Amino acid sequence: MKESNTKSRSLTELQQAELDALDALADEAIDTSDIPEITDDRWTLARKGQLYRPVKQSVTIRLDADILEWFKSHAQGRGYQTEINNALRRYIAEQLKRSG
């Protein structure tokens, strides 16, 4: 069976040296001329979560019945648990924005 290419690999000494050299550069010294500017129009094409899939953890949580019913009735084709997760993620983002 072929070994998966998704496994973590250690960097070679040369690769690590190249990364260290880049890390030592000031932002202004890095040539970004070949990278297009991100405009609002380009952001409309962005898709969240296409590459990153957070690890899910099963938990038991006690919620008020009316809260649970609301999420179940407003799930819009996705599971209510996904909607609860999204609501919690938005709440955390808002709190981080306020404190940061």
C-alpha positions, 0 to 999 in steps of 0.5 A: 500500500502506498504511503500517504503524502499527507503525513507530517515530514521533518524539514531538511536542514536546508529547508529550515535554513531557508525558512529561518532566513525568510523569518529574519527579513523585514516585511518591506524586504520581501518581494511580493510583486508577483502576488496580486492584491486582494480586492473586495471583488476577489474576497467574494470568491473566497470559500471558508473551510475548503481546506481546514476541517477542525477536529470535532469533539463529542460533548454532552451539554444541557441547553434550555428546551426553547433554545434547542428547539429554535436551533432545530427549527432554523437549521436551514438544511444543515444539522442544528448542531452545526448551527449551534457550533456556528453561533458559538464561533461567531460569538467567540469572534465578536468577543475577540474583536472586542478584546483585541 
